Amino acid sequence: SPQQAALVAKLVAFFGRDLGCTDPAFPAYTGSDDMAAVHAPMTITAGDARLFNELLVSTLRNAGVVATDIDAIVRPYLASHAPAVAQASICDKYRRVLSPGAPGTDAPGTAVLAPVVLGTFGALVNATSPVKAFFDGTAPPNVDFTADAAARTVLADNLVAFFGAAGALDCTADAAFPAYAGRTDQVAVHAAMFITPAQFEYFNGALTGVMAGAGVDAHDVLDTGVLLESFRCQICTQCACYEGAVRPTTTTAAAGTTTAPPPPPPAA
């Protein structure tokens, strides 16, 4: 199409200028150099930018560009533009997906995250879930969220606000998004729980699985998984990297046994 041809021509001129094409007949780039302004309306996430860069690198590699040139020139060049290009959070991107239109008309952040949280809860409390005990009252925090609708609502609201906070999936561009008012010390929040690596990974997989099933792009799901993994040493009390002073011993319905935890890791 004419639009595609114009875009390709502009990208050729842009990349050619910056990557040092000295052919006198090479087309001059006449567009804007303000990458933040150019990409501001596009709700591009860090995952989107990384995918674009990797596709470009793959194409260069397949065309015969040697790896040393790609690693020494192309990758650093693309990385230098990434902060200006990727200005949207994952939440903002899917707010736009749910409600296309001009900025300011996007869907509420809760419309993005609430279905994810509620869908994840269903996976957490199913009969075969290894973390069911934490949500049916059997294990700490000893609240049956499956039977207590009010408690379940509070839990869901807190999780939506937590995951939508700045530094997470970041729904803060939505002025009406609820601020997280719960405890921020994840070691303290989970200190009484006997959370094993398998349980920690099950929770993370349940949440990212719901996102994938809802049509969230794979690279955004991957970035969410990286975010969840960053909490391992604060939440997973039975992981070797656990940052808490003491690993609790408790009985979990999922395991059906009382298990003494391994000794804490040696002090650094």
N, C-alpha and C positions, 0 to 999 in steps of 0.2 A: 504494500500500500504506500501511497505518498508519505503518510505520516511515519511509517516505519523507515522508509528510505531517508527521510530528513533526520530522524533520530540517529540512525547508523552513521550518517555523514557527520553529524555533530560530535558523536562519540569518537569517531576516527580522528577528527581534527583535534579534539581535546586530549585524547591519550597520545596521539602522535606528537603533539607539541611538548607534552610533559615528559615523554620517554625519549625525546631527542631526535625526531625525524628531521633531517637537514635537507631533504630533497626540496629544491627551490619551487617545484610545482606542487608541493604538498599543501593541501587546503589550510588556510588560516582559521584558527578557532575564534569565533566572534561572539560566543555566548558569555554568560556571567561566570566569574571566578568565585563568587560567593556560594560555596557548596551548601552551606546551611540554608540560605534563602532558596536555592534551587530545589532542595529536597524537602523543605518544611511542610508542604501540603501532602506529602506522600505517605505519612505514618510508616516509615521504614524502621524496623527493629534492628538490633545488633545482629540477630540471626539472619535477617534478610540481607544485610550488607555483607556478612561473611559468605553467604551462599553465592551472591553475585560475584564476589571476588574469587571464590574457588572455581566457579564456572569459567571465569575469564582465564584463570591460571591453567585450568584443564585444557581449554581450547588452545592456548599458547603451547602447552606441552605437546599436544597432539599435532600441532603444526610444525614441530621440530625445534622450538626454542629450547636451548639447553637449560638444565636445572640450575646451574650456577647463576645464569642471568636472571632466571625467575626469582631465585632466593635472594640475590643481592640487590636487584633493582625493582622488580615488579611487586613482590610481596610487601617490602617496606613502603613503596609508593602507595599501594592500595590501603595499607594500614594507616597511613598518615591522613587519609581522607575519611576514614571510617567514623570518627566522632561527629563530623559535620553532616555526614550522610545519614547516619542512624540516630535520629533524634526522638523517635517514638518508643514508648514502652510497649510491652506485649499487651497490656490492658488497653492502651490507647488504640493500638492497631485493630483489636477486635471490637472495640466500641464503634469504630468506623465501619467495620464489616457488618455489624448488626444494624447500623443505622446510617447508610450512605448519605452523604450530603456535605455541606460546608462545615468548617470547624465551628463548634458550638452547638451543632445539632446531633452530635454522636450520642449513642445509647449510654445510659448510666453505667458506671463501672460495676455496680451490683448486678446488672443484667449479664455481664460477662462472667463474673466470678461466682455468683450464687449457684447457678446450675452445676458448675464444676465441683463446688464444695458439697452440694447435696448428692450429686452422683457418686462422689468419692465415699460419702458416708454409707451409701448402700453397699459398696464393695467392702467397706471396713467391718460391717456387722453381719455379712452373710455367714452361713453355717460353717464354711470351711476357712474363714478368715483367721489367720494367726494373731490378729490384734483385736478380735472381737471382745475379749475380756476387758479391755480398757474402755469399752463403750457400753457394755451391758451391765455394769455395776459389779462385776466379779473381781476386778483388780483396780488399783488406784487409777483414777481419782474416786472410784467407788460410787459413781453416779450412773444410773441406768438411762442413758440417753435414748435408748430404743423405746422406752415406755413413758418417759417424762418429756412431754412435748415442749414445755416451757424451757427446760434445761437444754433440749436439743436446739431450740431456736437461739438461745444465748450462745451455745457452742458454735453454731453455724455463722451467726453474726460476727463473733470474735474471729473466726477463721477467715471469713471474707475480708474483714478489716485488716487482719494481719498480712494476708497474702497480697492485698491491694496497696499496702503501704509503700512509701518511697524506699528504694533499695531492694524491693521484691518485684512484684509484677507491676507496680506503680500505676495506680488509678488516680493519682493526685491531680491530674489535669481536670478531672471531674470535681468541681467545687463542692458538690453535694455528697461526695463519697465519704462514708463514715470514718472518722479517725480511730485508729486502734488504741484502745484504752486499757488493754490488759497488761500483764507482766511481760517485760521484754527479755528478762533473764531466762533463757531457755533451759539452762542447767537447773535453775530453781524450779521452773514449771514442771520438769519431767523427773526431778530427783527421786521421787518415790516409786517410779515405775521401773520394772525389770525389763527394759527394752533391749532385745537382742538385735544383732545385725540383720537377721532375717525379717524380723518384725519392722524394723526401720525401713528396710528396702521394700517390703510389701506396701507400706503406707505410701511411699514415694511412687511406686509403680502403679498403685491404684489411682492416684491423682493424675499422673501423666497419662495413664491409660484412658481416663475419662476425657482429658483434653484431646487426645488423638482421635478418640471416637466421635468427638464433636466437630472434627474437621480442622483443628488447629494445625498449622503447618509443622512439619516434622522438625525443622530447625528451631522453631519456637518451643516445641515440646522438649527438645534437647536442652535448650537454655533453662527451661523451668526445672528439669531434672538436675542440672548443675547447681541451681539455686537451692533446691531441696538437699542435695548432697552436702552443701556447705554447712548444714546444721548437724551433721553426723556426730561430731565430737561434743556437742552440747546436749543432744537428745538421746543418742544411743548409749544408755548406761552400761551396756555390756560390751561395747566396742573398746578396743585397745587404746584408742585415742581419747576416751571420755575425759572431759575436763573437770568433772565433779570430784570432790574429795573422797567420797565413799560410794561404792556401788551397792545398791540395796539388794537384799534377799527377799523374795516374795513368792507367793503361789499364784500362778496364772492358770486360768481355766483352759487357755489354749494349749498349754503344755500338760496340765493335769498333775504337775508335780512341784514340789518346792525344791528349788535348786540354789545351792550356795554359789555365789558369784566367784569368778577367779580373782586373785589378788589384784589390787590396783597397779597400774604401771609404775615403774620406778620414777622417782622425781628426776626432772631434767637437770 
